[in-house]
Amino acid sequence: MLDTVVNKLRSYRKYQETYRELSRLSTRELADLGISRGEISNVARKATL
């Protein structure tokens, strides 16, 4: 059970870090990566899988 909690915390931190980094990029930089601003949350969520 403790492993599950630890893994969820790690995933959440990874999500936050990815979301924060992508949010800092300009719209142009995101477009170069093929990401729109509205997709940042989904991309960050996928990064935790």
Chimera marker file (.cmm) of the C-alpha trace (Angstrom):
<marker_set name="trace">
<marker id="1" x="0.000" y="0.000" z="0.000" r="1" g="1" b="0" radius="0.5"/>
<marker id="2" x="2.807" y="2.402" z="0.834" r="1" g="1" b="0" radius="0.5"/>
<marker id="3" x="4.325" y="1.685" z="-2.579" r="1" g="1" b="0" radius="0.5"/>
<marker id="4" x="1.070" y="2.751" z="-4.226" r="1" g="1" b="0" radius="0.5"/>
<marker id="5" x="1.019" y="6.052" z="-2.344" r="1" g="1" b="0" radius="0.5"/>
<marker id="6" x="4.681" y="6.726" z="-3.144" r="1" g="1" b="0" radius="0.5"/>
<marker id="7" x="4.134" y="5.941" z="-6.836" r="1" g="1" b="0" radius="0.5"/>
<marker id="8" x="1.101" y="8.249" z="-6.992" r="1" g="1" b="0" radius="0.5"/>
<marker id="9" x="3.098" y="11.067" z="-5.382" r="1" g="1" b="0" radius="0.5"/>
<marker id="10" x="5.926" y="10.572" z="-7.872" r="1" g="1" b="0" radius="0.5"/>
<marker id="11" x="3.481" y="10.605" z="-10.756" r="1" g="1" b="0" radius="0.5"/>
<marker id="12" x="1.840" y="13.773" z="-9.482" r="1" g="1" b="0" radius="0.5"/>
<marker id="13" x="5.207" y="15.505" z="-9.104" r="1" g="1" b="0" radius="0.5"/>
<marker id="14" x="6.184" y="14.450" z="-12.622" r="1" g="1" b="0" radius="0.5"/>
<marker id="15" x="2.860" y="15.822" z="-13.894" r="1" g="1" b="0" radius="0.5"/>
<marker id="16" x="3.416" y="19.146" z="-12.125" r="1" g="1" b="0" radius="0.5"/>
<marker id="17" x="6.973" y="19.457" z="-13.397" r="1" g="1" b="0" radius="0.5"/>
<marker id="18" x="6.009" y="18.657" z="-16.991" r="1" g="1" b="0" radius="0.5"/>
<marker id="19" x="2.983" y="20.984" z="-16.864" r="1" g="1" b="0" radius="0.5"/>
<marker id="20" x="5.093" y="23.818" z="-15.462" r="1" g="1" b="0" radius="0.5"/>
<marker id="21" x="7.830" y="23.387" z="-18.063" r="1" g="1" b="0" radius="0.5"/>
<marker id="22" x="5.401" y="23.274" z="-20.977" r="1" g="1" b="0" radius="0.5"/>
<marker id="23" x="3.480" y="26.267" z="-19.641" r="1" g="1" b="0" radius="0.5"/>
<marker id="24" x="6.659" y="28.337" z="-19.694" r="1" g="1" b="0" radius="0.5"/>
<marker id="25" x="7.088" y="27.805" z="-23.424" r="1" g="1" b="0" radius="0.5"/>
<marker id="26" x="5.783" y="30.339" z="-25.886" r="1" g="1" b="0" radius="0.5"/>
<marker id="27" x="2.894" y="29.471" z="-28.179" r="1" g="1" b="0" radius="0.5"/>
<marker id="28" x="5.386" y="29.310" z="-31.050" r="1" g="1" b="0" radius="0.5"/>
<marker id="29" x="7.650" y="26.884" z="-29.197" r="1" g="1" b="0" radius="0.5"/>
<marker id="30" x="4.683" y="24.699" z="-28.331" r="1" g="1" b="0" radius="0.5"/>
<marker id="31" x="3.586" y="24.722" z="-31.979" r="1" g="1" b="0" radius="0.5"/>
<marker id="32" x="7.072" y="23.587" z="-32.986" r="1" g="1" b="0" radius="0.5"/>
<marker id="33" x="6.534" y="20.590" z="-30.700" r="1" g="1" b="0" radius="0.5"/>
<marker id="34" x="3.080" y="19.989" z="-32.156" r="1" g="1" b="0" radius="0.5"/>
<marker id="35" x="1.311" y="20.937" z="-28.929" r="1" g="1" b="0" radius="0.5"/>
<marker id="36" x="-1.373" y="23.557" z="-28.442" r="1" g="1" b="0" radius="0.5"/>
<marker id="37" x="-1.782" y="25.382" z="-25.146" r="1" g="1" b="0" radius="0.5"/>
<marker id="38" x="-5.018" y="23.497" z="-24.506" r="1" g="1" b="0" radius="0.5"/>
<marker id="39" x="-3.220" y="20.167" z="-24.756" r="1" g="1" b="0" radius="0.5"/>
<marker id="40" x="-0.606" y="20.852" z="-22.073" r="1" g="1" b="0" radius="0.5"/>
<marker id="41" x="-2.577" y="19.093" z="-19.341" r="1" g="1" b="0" radius="0.5"/>
<marker id="42" x="-3.102" y="15.979" z="-21.461" r="1" g="1" b="0" radius="0.5"/>
<marker id="43" x="0.529" y="15.853" z="-22.545" r="1" g="1" b="0" radius="0.5"/>
<marker id="44" x="1.698" y="16.236" z="-18.940" r="1" g="1" b="0" radius="0.5"/>
<marker id="45" x="-0.679" y="13.483" z="-17.839" r="1" g="1" b="0" radius="0.5"/>
<marker id="46" x="0.624" y="11.142" z="-20.529" r="1" g="1" b="0" radius="0.5"/>
<marker id="47" x="4.195" y="11.849" z="-19.402" r="1" g="1" b="0" radius="0.5"/>
<marker id="48" x="3.405" y="10.254" z="-16.051" r="1" g="1" b="0" radius="0.5"/>
<marker id="49" x="2.407" y="6.909" z="-17.546" r="1" g="1" b="0" radius="0.5"/>
<link id1="1" id2="2" r="1" g="1" b="0" radius="0.2"/>
<link id1="2" id2="3" r="1" g="1" b="0" radius="0.2"/>
<link id1="3" id2="4" r="1" g="1" b="0" radius="0.2"/>
<link id1="4" id2="5" r="1" g="1" b="0" radius="0.2"/>
<link id1="5" id2="6" r="1" g="1" b="0" radius="0.2"/>
<link id1="6" id2="7" r="1" g="1" b="0" radius="0.2"/>
<link id1="7" id2="8" r="1" g="1" b="0" radius="0.2"/>
<link id1="8" id2="9" r="1" g="1" b="0" radius="0.2"/>
<link id1="9" id2="10" r="1" g="1" b="0" radius="0.2"/>
<link id1="10" id2="11" r="1" g="1" b="0" radius="0.2"/>
<link id1="11" id2="12" r="1" g="1" b="0" radius="0.2"/>
<link id1="12" id2="13" r="1" g="1" b="0" radius="0.2"/>
<link id1="13" id2="14" r="1" g="1" b="0" radius="0.2"/>
<link id1="14" id2="15" r="1" g="1" b="0" radius="0.2"/>
<link id1="15" id2="16" r="1" g="1" b="0" radius="0.2"/>
<link id1="16" id2="17" r="1" g="1" b="0" radius="0.2"/>
<link id1="17" id2="18" r="1" g="1" b="0" radius="0.2"/>
<link id1="18" id2="19" r="1" g="1" b="0" radius="0.2"/>
<link id1="19" id2="20" r="1" g="1" b="0" radius="0.2"/>
<link id1="20" id2="21" r="1" g="1" b="0" radius="0.2"/>
<link id1="21" id2="22" r="1" g="1" b="0" radius="0.2"/>
<link id1="22" id2="23" r="1" g="1" b="0" radius="0.2"/>
<link id1="23" id2="24" r="1" g="1" b="0" radius="0.2"/>
<link id1="24" id2="25" r="1" g="1" b="0" radius="0.2"/>
<link id1="25" id2="26" r="1" g="1" b="0" radius="0.2"/>
<link id1="26" id2="27" r="1" g="1" b="0" radius="0.2"/>
<link id1="27" id2="28" r="1" g="1" b="0" radius="0.2"/>
<link id1="28" id2="29" r="1" g="1" b="0" radius="0.2"/>
<link id1="29" id2="30" r="1" g="1" b="0" radius="0.2"/>
<link id1="30" id2="31" r="1" g="1" b="0" radius="0.2"/>
<link id1="31" id2="32" r="1" g="1" b="0" radius="0.2"/>
<link id1="32" id2="33" r="1" g="1" b="0" radius="0.2"/>
<link id1="33" id2="34" r="1" g="1" b="0" radius="0.2"/>
<link id1="34" id2="35" r="1" g="1" b="0" radius="0.2"/>
<link id1="35" id2="36" r="1" g="1" b="0" radius="0.2"/>
<link id1="36" id2="37" r="1" g="1" b="0" radius="0.2"/>
<link id1="37" id2="38" r="1" g="1" b="0" radius="0.2"/>
<link id1="38" id2="39" r="1" g="1" b="0" radius="0.2"/>
<link id1="39" id2="40" r="1" g="1" b="0" radius="0.2"/>
<link id1="40" id2="41" r="1" g="1" b="0" radius="0.2"/>
<link id1="41" id2="42" r="1" g="1" b="0" radius="0.2"/>
<link id1="42" id2="43" r="1" g="1" b="0" radius="0.2"/>
<link id1="43" id2="44" r="1" g="1" b="0" radius="0.2"/>
<link id1="44" id2="45" r="1" g="1" b="0" radius="0.2"/>
<link id1="45" id2="46" r="1" g="1" b="0" radius="0.2"/>
<link id1="46" id2="47" r="1" g="1" b="0" radius="0.2"/>
<link id1="47" id2="48" r="1" g="1" b="0" radius="0.2"/>
<link id1="48" id2="49" r="1" g="1" b="0" radius="0.2"/>
</marker_set>
